[in-house]
């Protein structure tokens, strides 16, 4: 199912490009009253808005609202805040580049808490980054923080999607 058109979105919603907030133009029942903030935050931390019986991600609706076309790839939140849907904070990227704009370690990681830092068998910390699916060793370090700093320096140089 394709996204609602720019015309349909603008018929139902007002969008403040500076704040990223959508408001209902029309009363649709329940909490969807004219002038009320539209949408709700899902379990993933992203904002969703229901249009024509289907939920749509607010950042994708913002893209269509402003540009008139569906994004070609994934919409990246430059500041990594999924609730900041200001148009200046959004960019349309291929998935592989969008994944480069990561600032925090996944809670699922077993080995270390900082990105790019991995505890080695000898008790030292290994710095590592991935580019085009291949791991690149950045050196061994006495602390997790040093390995992480090496990772950040490499990330700024080789990940074109990086915004830190």
NUGULUM-907748 format. One record per residue: residue number from 0; x, y, z of N, C-alpha, C in turn; residue in one letter. Coordinates in nm, 4 decimals, padded with zeros to 6 digits, m for minus. Layout:
(atom NUM,(X,Y,Z),(X,Y,Z),(X,Y,Z),'A'),
...
# end
This chain:
(atom 0,(00.0849,m00.1180,00.0000),(00.0000,00.0000,00.0000),(00.0891,00.1238,00.0000),'X'),
(atom 1,(00.0643,00.2124,m00.0946),(00.1461,00.3335,m00.1016),(00.0966,00.4368,m00.0004),'X'),
(atom 2,(00.1842,00.5271,00.0300),(00.1554,00.6300,00.1303),(00.0459,00.7246,00.0806),'X'),
(atom 3,(m00.0163,00.7962,00.1732),(m00.1124,00.8990,00.1310),(m00.0394,01.0053,00.0477),'X'),
(atom 4,(m00.1108,01.0666,m00.0409),(m00.0520,01.1709,m00.1251),(m00.0303,01.2982,m00.0432),'X'),
(atom 5,(00.0509,01.3864,m00.0983),(00.0731,01.5167,m00.0353),(m00.0614,01.5881,m00.0182),'X'),
(atom 6,(m00.1451,01.5796,m00.1192),(m00.2763,01.6445,m00.1142),(m00.3611,01.5895,00.0007),'X'),
(atom 7,(m00.3624,01.4575,00.0175),(m00.4424,01.3961,00.1233),(m00.3873,01.4337,00.2622),'X'),
(atom 8,(m00.2565,01.4315,00.2768),(m00.1956,01.4671,00.4053),(m00.2292,01.6121,00.4395),'X'),
(atom 9,(m00.2158,01.7007,00.3413),(m00.2426,01.8435,00.3662),(m00.3909,01.8713,00.3886),'X'),
(atom 10,(m00.4756,01.7861,00.3378),(m00.6196,01.7992,00.3609),(m00.6530,01.7716,00.5077),'X'),
(atom 11,(m00.5802,01.6799,00.5688),(m00.6086,01.6373,00.7060),(m00.5231,01.7043,00.8129),'X'),
(atom 12,(m00.4008,01.7425,00.7772),(m00.3027,01.7837,00.8774),(m00.2320,01.9136,00.8418),'X'),
(atom 13,(m00.1948,01.9875,00.9449),(m00.1011,02.0988,00.9336),(00.0305,02.0481,00.9885),'X'),
(atom 14,(00.1405,02.0918,00.9286),(00.2723,02.0478,00.9720),(00.3606,02.1698,00.9927),'X'),
(atom 15,(00.4180,02.1812,01.1118),(00.5113,02.2886,01.1420),(00.6512,02.2365,01.1098),'X'),
(atom 16,(00.7108,02.2894,01.0023),(00.8390,02.2390,00.9557),(00.9522,02.2647,01.0550),'X'),
(atom 17,(00.9391,02.3651,01.1391),(01.0445,02.3953,01.2370),(01.0398,02.3036,01.3586),'X'),
(atom 18,(00.9208,02.2697,01.4043),(00.9084,02.1848,01.5237),(00.8875,02.0380,01.4880),'X'),
(atom 19,(00.8384,02.0115,01.3683),(00.8094,01.8742,01.3277),(00.6779,01.8218,01.3798),'X'),
(atom 20,(00.5941,01.9108,01.4326),(00.4669,01.8689,01.4923),(00.3535,01.8791,01.3902),'X'),
(atom 21,(00.2749,01.7710,01.3855),(00.1540,01.7687,01.3039),(00.0348,01.8003,01.3932),'X'),
(atom 22,(m00.0616,01.8763,01.3384),(m00.1891,01.9030,01.4067),(m00.3027,01.8724,01.3099),'X'),
(atom 23,(m00.4108,01.8209,01.3659),(m00.5273,01.7904,01.2840),(m00.5924,01.9189,01.2346),'X'),
(atom 24,(m00.6278,01.9209,01.1075),(m00.7050,02.0329,01.0511),(m00.8538,02.0110,01.0724),'X'),
(atom 25,(m00.8906,01.8843,01.0793),(m01.0321,01.8469,01.0872),(m01.0545,01.7583,01.2101),'X'),
(atom 26,(m01.1764,01.7591,01.2615),(m01.2115,01.6695,01.3706),(m01.2451,01.5344,01.3123),'X'),
(atom 27,(m01.1809,01.4314,01.3668),(m01.2005,01.2959,01.3142),(m01.2553,01.2021,01.4195),'X'),
(atom 28,(m01.2938,01.2569,01.5342),(m01.3472,01.1742,01.6418),(m01.2403,01.1372,01.7425),'X'),
(atom 29,(m01.2830,01.1011,01.8628),(m01.1891,01.0641,01.9676),(m01.0955,01.1793,02.0013),'X'),
(atom 30,(m00.9658,01.1513,02.0075),(m00.8662,01.2535,02.0386),(m00.8277,01.3358,01.9168),'X'),
(atom 31,(m00.8706,01.2925,01.7998),(m00.8345,01.3617,01.6756),(m00.9290,01.4796,01.6514),'X'),
(atom 32,(m00.9126,01.5831,01.7342),(m00.9924,01.7044,01.7222),(m00.9141,01.8084,01.6438),'X'),
(atom 33,(m00.9836,01.8927,01.5687),(m00.9169,01.9990,01.4941),(m00.8297,02.0806,01.5894),'X'),
(atom 34,(m00.7042,02.1014,01.5523),(m00.6100,02.1768,01.6333),(m00.5277,02.0922,01.7289),'X'),
(atom 35,(m00.5703,01.9696,01.7539),(m00.4971,01.8821,01.8467),(m00.3721,01.8263,01.7785),'X'),
(atom 36,(m00.2697,01.7999,01.8590),(m00.1490,01.7365,01.8069),(m00.1857,01.5968,01.7589),'X'),
(atom 37,(m00.1401,01.5626,01.6400),(m00.1714,01.4330,01.5795),(m00.0644,01.3313,01.6133),'X'),
(atom 38,(m00.1058,01.2083,01.6263),(m00.0129,01.0977,01.6401),(00.0084,01.0488,01.7810),'X'),
(atom 39,(00.0774,00.9357,01.7867),(00.1130,00.8769,01.9145),(00.2500,00.8104,01.8989),'X'),
(atom 40,(00.3174,00.7954,02.0108),(00.4492,00.7338,02.0096),(00.4340,00.5835,02.0273),'X'),
(atom 41,(00.4957,00.5095,01.9368),(00.4901,00.3636,01.9427),(00.5996,00.3056,02.0300),'X'),
(atom 42,(00.6027,00.1739,02.0418),(00.7005,00.1039,02.1251),(00.8437,00.1283,02.0775),'X'),
(atom 43,(00.8606,00.1570,01.9511),(00.9935,00.1781,01.8945),(01.0478,00.3178,01.9223),'X'),
(atom 44,(00.9621,00.4055,01.9774),(01.0036,00.5428,02.0042),(00.9710,00.6379,01.8907),'X'),
(atom 45,(00.9186,00.5851,01.7809),(00.8808,00.6686,01.6666),(00.7354,00.7117,01.6790),'X'),
(atom 46,(00.7044,00.8247,01.6173),(00.5699,00.8827,01.6178),(00.4907,00.8253,01.4987),'X'),
(atom 47,(00.3663,00.7877,01.5230),(00.2779,00.7351,01.4194),(00.1512,00.8197,01.4121),'X'),
(atom 48,(00.0975,00.8344,01.2909),(m00.0294,00.9033,01.2695),(m00.1180,00.8124,01.1856),'X'),
(atom 49,(m00.2424,00.8002,01.2273),(m00.3371,00.7144,01.1542),(m00.4109,00.7965,01.0493),'X'),
(atom 50,(m00.3973,00.7533,00.9261),(m00.4684,00.8152,00.8136),(m00.5343,00.7041,00.7341),'X'),
(atom 51,(m00.6646,00.7182,00.7136),(m00.7412,00.6208,00.6350),(m00.7180,00.4772,00.6818),'X'),
(atom 52,(m00.7319,00.4565,00.8122),(m00.7276,00.3250,00.8762),(m00.5904,00.2576,00.8757),'X'),
(atom 53,(m00.4854,00.3333,00.8484),(m00.3505,00.2780,00.8509),(m00.2589,00.3745,00.9240),'X'),
(atom 54,(m00.1660,00.3183,01.0030),(m00.0696,00.4009,01.0749),(00.0527,00.4267,00.9866),'X'),
(atom 55,(00.0958,00.5536,00.9872),(00.2115,00.5952,00.9087),(00.3123,00.6625,01.0003),'X'),
(atom 56,(00.4397,00.6409,00.9742),(00.5450,00.7073,01.0511),(00.5418,00.8562,01.0215),'X'),
(atom 57,(00.5443,00.9371,01.1269),(00.5355,01.0831,01.1117),(00.6480,01.1395,01.0261),'X'),
(atom 58,(00.7684,01.0869,01.0413),(00.8801,01.1423,00.9641),(00.8639,01.1163,00.8148),'X'),
(atom 59,(00.8008,01.0063,00.7789),(00.7760,00.9792,00.6356),(00.6629,01.0692,00.5836),'X'),
(atom 60,(00.5620,01.0922,00.6687),(00.4548,01.1848,00.6308),(00.5099,01.3260,00.6137),'X'),
(atom 61,(00.6017,01.3656,00.7010),(00.6628,01.4984,00.6909),(00.7362,01.5128,00.5580),'X'),
(atom 62,(00.8055,01.4082,00.5186),(00.8796,01.4121,00.3920),(00.7837,01.4333,00.2741),'X'),
(atom 63,(00.6748,01.3576,00.2719),(00.5769,01.3713,00.1632),(00.5099,01.5076,00.1696),'X'),
(atom 64,(00.4758,01.5536,00.2896),(00.4110,01.6835,00.3077),(00.4947,01.7946,00.2451),'X'),
(atom 65,(00.6254,01.7917,00.2671),(00.7142,01.8979,00.2193),(00.7571,01.8763,00.0739),'X'),
(atom 66,(00.7996,01.7535,00.0406),(00.8602,01.7274,m00.0903),(00.7631,01.6755,m00.1953),'X'),
(atom 67,(00.6474,01.6274,m00.1528),(00.5464,01.5829,m00.2484),(00.5666,01.4433,m00.3030),'X'),
(atom 68,(00.6719,01.3756,m00.2609),(00.6990,01.2390,m00.3071),(00.7397,01.1524,m00.1886),'X'),
(atom 69,(00.7175,01.0220,m00.2034),(00.7627,00.9285,m00.1011),(00.9152,00.9262,m00.1001),'X'),
(atom 70,(00.9744,00.9079,00.0160),(01.1203,00.8969,00.0189),(01.1668,00.7746,m00.0587),'X'),
(atom 71,(01.2811,00.7876,m00.1239),(01.3363,00.6768,m00.2021),(01.3956,00.5699,m00.1113),'X'),
(atom 72,(01.4483,00.6113,00.0044),(01.5117,00.5175,00.0975),(01.4497,00.5283,00.2344),'X'),
(atom 73,(01.5365,00.5290,00.3344),(01.4922,00.5445,00.4734),(01.5077,00.6909,00.5135),'X'),
(atom 74,(01.4199,00.7367,00.6012),(01.4330,00.8725,00.6533),(01.5181,00.8650,00.7803),'X'),
(atom 75,(01.6291,00.9366,00.7772),(01.7221,00.9417,00.8887),(01.6948,01.0664,00.9714),'X'),
(atom 76,(01.6925,01.0493,01.1027),(01.6856,01.1626,01.1948),(01.8302,01.2005,01.2240),'X'),
(atom 77,(01.8749,01.3133,01.1739),(02.0146,01.3532,01.1837),(02.0625,01.3526,01.3282),'X'),
(atom 78,(01.9784,01.4009,01.4212),(02.0180,01.4062,01.5622),(01.9892,01.2763,01.6375),'X'),
(atom 79,(01.9447,01.1751,01.5663),(01.9131,01.0420,01.6227),(01.7958,01.0437,01.7194),'X'),
(atom 80,(01.7173,01.1504,01.7228),(01.5994,01.1592,01.8089),(01.4773,01.1272,01.7229),'X'),
(atom 81,(01.4140,01.0108,01.7424),(01.3021,00.9723,01.6570),(01.1783,01.0601,01.6714),'X'),
(atom 82,(01.1735,01.1442,01.7746),(01.0586,01.2331,01.7927),(01.0816,01.3706,01.7305),'X'),
(atom 83,(01.2022,01.3981,01.6847),(01.2312,01.5266,01.6210),(01.2082,01.5134,01.4711),'X'),
(atom 84,(01.0886,01.5493,01.4280),(01.0513,01.5374,01.2867),(01.0552,01.6710,01.2142),'X'),
(atom 85,(01.1338,01.7656,01.2654),(01.1546,01.8917,01.1931),(01.2197,01.8575,01.0596),'X'),
(atom 86,(01.1753,01.9193,00.9531),(01.2236,01.8831,00.8199),(01.3747,01.9019,00.8074),'X'),
(atom 87,(01.4316,01.9979,00.8786),(01.5769,02.0192,00.8737),(01.6536,01.9061,00.9417),'X'),
(atom 88,(01.5845,01.8226,01.0192),(01.6465,01.7102,01.0891),(01.6296,01.5788,01.0131),'X'),
(atom 89,(01.5638,01.5826,00.8990),(01.5345,01.4606,00.8238),(01.6117,01.4576,00.6926),'X'),
(atom 90,(01.6568,01.3389,00.6550),(01.7212,01.3220,00.5248),(01.6877,01.1837,00.4719),'X'),
(atom 91,(01.6757,01.1749,00.3413),(01.6409,01.0519,00.2711),(01.7706,00.9817,00.2316),'X'),
(atom 92,(01.7933,00.8626,00.2875),(01.9193,00.7915,00.2654),(01.8962,00.6452,00.2311),'X'),
(atom 93,(01.9897,00.5854,00.1602),(01.9853,00.4397,00.1450),(02.0035,00.3748,00.2821),'X'),
(atom 94,(01.9441,00.2590,00.3064),(01.9528,00.1948,00.4379),(02.0957,00.1760,00.4881),'X'),
(atom 95,(02.1893,00.1412,00.4020),(02.3264,00.1158,00.4478),(02.3919,00.2428,00.5023),'X'),
(atom 96,(02.3567,00.3589,00.4498),(02.4138,00.4846,00.4998),(02.3379,00.5309,00.6238),'X'),
(atom 97,(02.2072,00.5087,00.6278),(02.1279,00.5447,00.7457),(02.1810,00.4717,00.8696),'X'),
(atom 98,(02.2189,00.3471,00.8545),(02.2683,00.2687,00.9678),(02.4025,00.3205,01.0195),'X'),
(atom 99,(02.4700,00.4045,00.9436),(02.5972,00.4611,00.9884),(02.5766,00.5736,01.0900),'X'),
(atom 100,(02.4558,00.6273,01.0976),(02.4279,00.7367,01.1912),(02.3741,00.6798,01.3224),'X'),
(atom 101,(02.4566,00.6010,01.3894),(02.4213,00.5395,01.5171),(02.5104,00.6013,01.6233),'X'),
(atom 102,(02.4507,00.6386,01.7360),(02.5286,00.7043,01.8421),(02.5385,00.6242,01.9696),'X'),
(atom 103,(02.4491,00.5290,01.9887),(02.4493,00.4530,02.1127),(02.4581,00.3046,02.0837),'X'),
(atom 104,(02.5201,00.2346,02.1755),(02.5328,00.0903,02.1642),(02.3969,00.0247,02.1841),'X'),
(atom 105,(02.3752,m00.0832,02.1151),(02.2522,m00.1594,02.1310),(02.2483,m00.2221,02.2701),'X'),
(atom 106,(02.1314,m00.2217,02.3349),(02.1228,m00.2857,02.4668),(02.1491,m00.4360,02.4594),'X'),
(atom 107,(02.1461,m00.4938,02.3393),(02.1665,m00.6373,02.3222),(02.3150,m00.6752,02.3236),'X'),
(atom 108,(02.4041,m00.5750,02.3164),(02.5477,m00.6049,02.3129),(02.5923,m00.6697,02.4418),'X'),
(atom 109,(02.6686,m00.7740,02.4303),(02.7194,m00.8448,02.5471),(02.8569,m00.7934,02.5883),'X'),
(atom 110,(02.9300,m00.7406,02.4943),(03.0705,m00.7120,02.5167),(03.0968,m00.5616,02.5112),'X'),
(atom 111,(03.0891,m00.4952,02.6227),(03.1137,m00.3515,02.6240),(02.9859,m00.2726,02.6054),'X'),
(atom 112,(02.9920,m00.1462,02.6426),(02.8739,m00.0612,02.6317),(02.8935,00.0508,02.5323),'X'),
(atom 113,(03.0185,00.0782,02.4948),(03.0464,00.1873,02.4017),(03.0665,00.1332,02.2606),'X'),
(atom 114,(03.0155,00.2075,02.1637),(03.0284,00.1649,02.0245),(03.1741,00.1474,01.9851),'X'),
(atom 115,(03.2005,00.0429,01.9079),(03.3334,00.0190,01.8531),(03.4337,m00.0369,01.9506),'X'),
(atom 116,(03.3955,m00.0618,02.0754),(03.4877,m00.1124,02.1775),(03.4479,m00.2542,02.2171),'X'),
(atom 117,(03.5435,m00.3450,02.2098),(03.5171,m00.4854,02.2403),(03.6256,m00.5381,02.3332),'X'),
(atom 118,(03.5857,m00.6058,02.4375),(03.6803,m00.6635,02.5338),(03.7455,m00.7845,02.4695),'X'),
(atom 119,(03.8774,m00.7872,02.4715),(03.9488,m00.9018,02.4155),(03.9836,m01.0001,02.5259),'X'),
(atom 120,(04.0257,m01.1181,02.4878),(04.0553,m01.2246,02.5842),(04.1654,m01.1835,02.6811),'X'),
(atom 121,(04.2588,m01.1008,02.6381),(04.3695,m01.0592,02.7229),(04.3360,m00.9466,02.8188),'X'),
(atom 122,(04.2107,m00.9024,02.8212),(04.1695,m00.7964,02.9128),(04.1826,m00.6563,02.8555),'X'),
(atom 123,(04.2398,m00.6441,02.7367),(04.2498,m00.5129,02.6730),(04.1243,m00.4889,02.5893),'X'),
(atom 124,(04.1118,m00.3682,02.5385),(03.9954,m00.3307,02.4574),(04.0377,m00.3153,02.3125),'X'),
(atom 125,(03.9603,m00.3758,02.2248),(03.9854,m00.3727,02.0815),(03.8926,m00.2704,02.0183),'X'),
(atom 126,(03.9486,m00.1815,01.9343),(03.8677,m00.0879,01.8580),(03.8370,m00.1482,01.7229),'X'),
(atom 127,(03.7112,m00.1367,01.6796),(03.6706,m00.1995,01.5530),(03.5578,m00.1203,01.4903),'X'),
(atom 128,(03.5598,m00.1106,01.3576),(03.4524,m00.0445,01.2828),(03.4194,m00.1307,01.1623),'X'),
(atom 129,(03.2966,m00.1202,01.1133),(03.2541,m00.1966,00.9965),(03.2280,m00.1005,00.8815),'X'),
(atom 130,(03.2808,m00.1333,00.7654),(03.2572,m00.0571,00.6437),(03.2314,m00.1547,00.5308),'X'),
(atom 131,(03.1191,m00.1357,00.4625),(03.0792,m00.2246,00.3521),(03.0777,m00.3712,00.3943),'X'),
(atom 132,(03.0313,m00.3957,00.5165),(03.0174,m00.5320,00.5655),(03.1459,m00.5961,00.6143),'X'),
(atom 133,(03.2563,m00.5239,00.6116),(03.3841,m00.5801,00.6556),(03.4341,m00.5070,00.7792),'X'),
(atom 134,(03.4818,m00.5852,00.8772),(03.5353,m00.5273,01.0002),(03.6767,m00.4774,00.9780),'X'),
(atom 135,(03.7050,m00.3620,01.0372),(03.8395,m00.3050,01.0304),(03.8897,m00.2882,01.1732),'X'),
(atom 136,(04.0050,m00.3477,01.2008),(04.0666,m00.3403,01.3338),(04.1325,m00.2039,01.3499),'X'),
(atom 137,(04.1044,m00.1359,01.4608),(04.1579,m00.0019,01.4861),(04.2688,m00.0005,01.5910),'X'),
(atom 138,(04.2981,m00.1140,01.6506),(04.4036,m00.1216,01.7504),(04.3527,m00.1757,01.8823),'X'),
(atom 139,(04.4476,m00.1991,01.9738),(04.4148,m00.2456,02.1082),(04.4441,m00.1330,02.2064),'X'),
(atom 140,(04.3593,m00.1211,02.3084),(04.3665,m00.0078,02.3996),(04.3507,m00.0551,02.5434),'X'),
(atom 141,(04.4024,00.0243,02.6354),(04.3953,m00.0097,02.7776),(04.2538,00.0047,02.8323),'X'),
(atom 142,(04.1752,00.1002,02.7774),(04.0400,00.1239,02.8301),(03.9358,00.1169,02.7190),'X'),
(atom 143,(03.8149,00.0930,02.7618),(03.7008,00.0919,02.6700),(03.6839,00.2299,02.6063),'X'),
(atom 144,(03.7050,00.3349,02.6824),(03.6894,00.4718,02.6334),(03.7885,00.5031,02.5215),'X'),
(atom 145,(03.9134,00.4560,02.5362),(04.0137,00.4787,02.4314),(03.9759,00.4068,02.3023),'X'),
(atom 146,(03.9270,00.2844,02.3134),(03.8834,00.2091,02.1954),(03.7657,00.2800,02.1288),'X'),
(atom 147,(03.6751,00.3315,02.2107),(03.5583,00.4048,02.1590),(03.6016,00.5326,02.0872),'X'),
(atom 148,(03.6967,00.6053,02.1419),(03.7470,00.7281,02.0776),(03.8101,00.6962,01.9422),'X'),
(atom 149,(03.8835,00.5867,01.9337),(03.9422,00.5451,01.8055),(03.8313,00.5135,01.7052),'X'),
(atom 150,(03.7265,00.4491,01.7545),(03.6112,00.4181,01.6701),(03.5455,00.5461,01.6180),'X'),
(atom 151,(03.5220,00.6433,01.7078),(03.4576,00.7688,01.6665),(03.5414,00.8438,01.5629),'X'),
(atom 152,(03.6737,00.8457,01.5828),(03.7619,00.9136,01.4866),(03.7521,00.8472,01.3497),'X'),
(atom 153,(03.7520,00.7149,01.3478),(03.7402,00.6428,01.2202),(03.6024,00.6637,01.1593),'X'),
(atom 154,(03.5002,00.6637,01.2433),(03.3619,00.6814,01.1963),(03.3449,00.8159,01.1264),'X'),
(atom 155,(03.4015,00.9206,01.1825),(03.3902,01.0538,01.1231),(03.4568,01.0585,00.9848),'X'),
(atom 156,(03.5597,00.9780,00.9649),(03.6320,00.9783,00.8382),(03.5678,00.8911,00.7313),'X'),
(atom 157,(03.5197,00.7730,00.7696),(03.4776,00.6766,00.6667),(03.3272,00.6565,00.6532),'X'),
(atom 158,(03.2482,00.6917,00.7534),(03.1029,00.6755,00.7434),(03.0405,00.8057,00.6956),'X'),
(atom 159,(03.0004,00.8119,00.5704),(02.9436,00.9356,00.5167),(02.8101,00.9695,00.5814),'X'),
(atom 160,(02.7434,00.8717,00.6439),(02.6174,00.8973,00.7109),(02.6320,00.9471,00.8523),'X'),
(atom 161,(02.7537,00.9510,00.9040),(02.7793,00.9910,01.0426),(02.7562,01.1394,01.0625),'X'),
(atom 162,(02.6859,01.1754,01.1702),(02.6611,01.3169,01.2002),(02.7189,01.3591,01.3352),'X'),
(atom 163,(02.8073,01.2770,01.3928),(02.8682,01.3140,01.5222),(03.0075,01.3674,01.5022),'X'),
# end
